[in-house]
Amino acid sequence: MTVIDPAHHEVDRAVRVRFWAGARAAAGVEEVVVAAGRVGEVTAAASRLAPGVAAILPLCSLLVDGHRVGPDDDAPPSSVLEVLPPFAGG
């Protein structure tokens, strides 16, 4: 299921935030669509739509279009931000 922030329904000017594994379970949805911006702003907006993910976000790796990013990096319009929790094993 995808949850779209009603304030930012224009998908071509938004970021798709995809949750994987435990992050998906915590979020309760597969993805959310929020306004583009800095990664920290995007994850904050995603947490408002899927509050269960807020507690695990600091533990997760974040990728924008396949590249590892931090909170001050950009998540431009039409990009995909992947939220990957830590995985057990090797």
C-alpha positions in Angstrom: 0.0 0.0 0.0 1.2 3.5 -0.8 0.3 6.5 1.4 0.4 9.9 -0.3 0.8 13.1 1.7 -2.3 15.1 0.7 -0.4 18.3 0.8 2.1 16.9 -1.8 0.0 14.9 -4.2 1.9 16.0 -7.3 4.1 12.9 -7.6 6.4 14.4 -10.2 7.5 17.0 -7.5 7.6 14.4 -4.7 9.8 11.7 -3.3 8.7 8.0 -3.1 9.9 6.6 0.3 10.1 2.8 0.2 10.4 0.8 3.4 12.1 -2.6 3.5 11.9 -5.6 5.8 11.6 -4.5 9.5 11.1 -0.9 8.4 8.1 -1.9 6.3 6.7 -3.9 9.3 7.2 -0.9 11.6 5.7 1.6 9.0 2.7 -0.6 8.3 2.9 0.4 4.6 5.2 -0.4 1.7 5.8 3.3 0.8 4.8 6.9 1.2 5.0 9.8 -1.1 6.1 13.2 0.3 7.5 16.5 -0.8 11.1 16.5 -2.1 13.8 18.2 0.0 16.6 17.3 2.3 16.7 13.7 3.4 16.0 14.7 7.0 12.9 16.6 5.9 11.7 13.7 3.8 12.2 11.2 6.6 10.4 13.5 9.0 7.4 13.8 6.6 7.4 10.0 6.1 7.4 9.5 9.9 4.3 11.7 10.1 2.5 9.5 7.6 3.8 6.2 9.0 4.6 7.0 12.7 5.7 3.5 13.6 8.9 3.9 11.6 10.1 6.9 13.5 11.8 4.8 16.3 13.8 2.7 13.9 14.9 5.4 11.4 18.1 6.3 13.2 19.2 2.7 12.8 18.4 2.4 9.1 20.6 2.9 6.1 19.1 5.5 3.6 19.7 5.4 -0.1 18.5 7.9 -2.7 18.4 6.3 -6.2 20.9 3.7 -5.0 23.4 6.1 -3.4 23.9 6.1 0.4 22.8 9.5 1.9 22.6 11.4 5.2 20.0 13.8 6.6 21.6 16.9 4.9 21.7 15.4 1.4 19.1 16.1 -1.2 16.2 13.9 -2.2 15.2 15.6 -5.4 11.8 15.4 -7.1 10.9 12.1 -8.6 13.6 10.3 -6.7 13.2 7.1 -4.5 14.4 7.1 -0.9 15.0 3.5 0.3 14.8 2.8 4.0 16.8 -0.3 4.9 16.9 -1.5 8.5 19.9 -3.4 9.8 19.9 -7.0 8.7 21.1 -9.9 10.8 23.7 -12.3 9.4 26.3 -11.6 6.9 
